[in-house]
């Protein structure tokens, strides 16, 4: 309990800092985490590629995590690693040129067995990289993206049974050069109702790449409207 109160204080101090840049680094161990972070401004950081925010610990699989993020502003960065079994998150971004990287499950702990992740983004040139079930199969993953803007890159790699990804992208630009790129890769166990993707892409210059694997339950529901769209879908049995 002391450790959790300390981390909460670190978050509050970060939020009370400069409106231009707040840096937050968290290491948390234990079950039943309920963490909400709100950042306003620009150049805000929640972990980096070298020092990611870490929830859970090596050899200790944490359960029942709730971790929500709201960032408003430009050029913000999130890098988070979750080592646990059950995770629910709502991530909301408003602004341009934001970068988000999430790794749920590593070789050290947990399977990220049940994951529900909802991401909404409004702005241009946002980059989302979401990896779930990296070293052990996730049992039930639901990932939803709702993104409005131009030049986004959404990359997911999800392993496990009953993996479902839904992406809605709306490109408001009249230029075909501002492509939104989706690369949705679901591998590992299929059946029952695994390997399912629902993609709705509206706008210009969009690129969609889908790669799924078996066994069974491969479903792609793609609704694409716009110019210069390129689609490459690969599925297995």
FENDA-V344875 format. One record per residue. N is the residue number from 1. RES is the residue in one small letter. SS is DSSP state (a for helix, b for strand, c for the rest). PSI is psi as a letter, one per 20 degrees, with the letter a starting at -180 (* if undefined). Layout:
BEGIN
n:res:ss:psi
N:RES:SS:PSI
N:RES:SS:PSI
END
This chain:
BEGIN
n:res:ss:psi
1:x:c:g
2:x:a:g
3:x:a:g
4:x:a:h
5:x:a:h
6:x:a:g
7:x:a:h
8:x:a:h
9:x:a:h
10:x:a:g
11:x:a:g
12:x:a:g
13:x:a:g
14:x:a:g
15:x:a:h
16:x:c:j
17:x:c:b
18:x:c:q
19:x:c:i
20:x:c:h
21:x:c:p
22:x:c:p
23:x:b:p
24:x:b:p
25:x:c:p
26:x:c:p
27:x:b:p
28:x:b:p
29:x:c:p
30:x:c:r
31:x:c:r
32:x:c:k
33:x:c:p
34:x:b:o
35:x:b:p
36:x:b:p
37:x:b:p
38:x:b:p
39:x:b:p
40:x:b:q
41:x:c:b
42:x:c:r
43:x:c:k
44:x:c:q
45:x:b:p
46:x:b:n
47:x:c:r
48:x:c:r
49:x:c:h
50:x:c:h
51:x:c:n
52:x:c:q
53:x:b:p
54:x:b:p
55:x:b:o
56:x:c:r
57:x:b:r
58:x:c:p
59:x:c:i
60:x:b:o
61:x:c:o
62:x:b:q
63:x:c:q
64:x:c:l
65:x:b:p
66:x:b:p
67:x:b:o
68:x:b:q
69:x:b:p
70:x:b:p
71:x:b:p
72:x:b:o
73:x:c:a
74:x:c:q
75:x:c:l
76:x:c:q
77:x:b:p
78:x:b:p
79:x:b:o
80:x:b:q
81:x:b:p
82:x:b:p
83:x:c:n
84:x:b:a
85:x:c:h
86:x:b:p
87:x:b:p
88:x:b:p
89:x:b:q
90:x:b:o
91:x:b:p
92:x:b:p
93:x:b:p
94:x:b:o
95:x:c:r
96:x:c:q
97:x:c:l
98:x:c:q
99:x:b:p
100:x:b:p
101:x:b:p
102:x:b:p
103:x:b:o
104:x:b:o
105:x:c:p
106:x:c:a
107:x:c:i
108:x:c:h
109:x:c:q
110:x:c:q
111:x:c:i
112:x:c:l
113:x:c:g
114:x:b:o
115:x:b:p
116:x:b:o
117:x:b:p
118:x:b:p
119:x:b:p
120:x:b:p
121:x:b:p
122:x:b:o
123:x:c:a
124:x:c:q
125:x:c:l
126:x:c:q
127:x:b:o
128:x:b:p
129:x:b:o
130:x:b:o
131:x:b:p
132:x:b:p
133:x:c:l
134:x:c:g
135:x:c:i
136:x:c:q
137:x:c:p
138:x:b:q
139:x:c:h
140:x:b:o
141:x:b:p
142:x:b:o
143:x:b:p
144:x:b:p
145:x:b:p
146:x:b:o
147:x:b:p
148:x:b:p
149:x:c:a
150:x:c:q
151:x:c:k
152:x:c:q
153:x:b:o
154:x:b:o
155:x:b:p
156:x:b:q
157:x:b:o
158:x:b:p
159:x:b:p
160:x:b:r
161:x:c:q
162:x:c:l
163:x:b:p
164:x:b:p
165:x:b:p
166:x:b:p
167:x:b:p
168:x:b:o
169:x:b:p
170:x:b:o
171:x:c:o
172:x:c:i
173:x:c:q
174:x:c:i
175:x:c:p
176:x:c:i
177:x:c:i
178:x:c:m
179:x:c:q
180:x:c:p
181:x:b:p
182:x:b:p
183:x:b:n
184:x:b:o
185:x:b:o
186:x:b:o
187:x:b:a
188:x:c:b
189:x:c:p
190:x:c:r
191:x:c:o
192:x:c:p
193:x:c:k
194:x:c:r
195:x:c:m
196:x:b:p
197:x:b:p
198:x:b:o
199:x:b:p
200:x:b:o
201:x:b:o
202:x:b:p
203:x:c:b
204:x:c:q
205:x:c:k
206:x:c:q
207:x:b:p
208:x:b:p
209:x:b:p
210:x:b:p
211:x:b:o
212:x:b:r
213:x:c:r
214:x:c:r
215:x:c:p
216:x:c:r
217:x:c:k
218:x:c:o
219:x:b:p
220:x:b:p
221:x:b:o
222:x:b:p
223:x:b:o
224:x:b:p
225:x:b:p
226:x:c:a
227:x:c:q
228:x:c:k
229:x:c:p
230:x:b:p
231:x:b:p
232:x:b:o
233:x:b:p
234:x:b:p
235:x:c:q
236:x:c:a
237:x:c:*
END
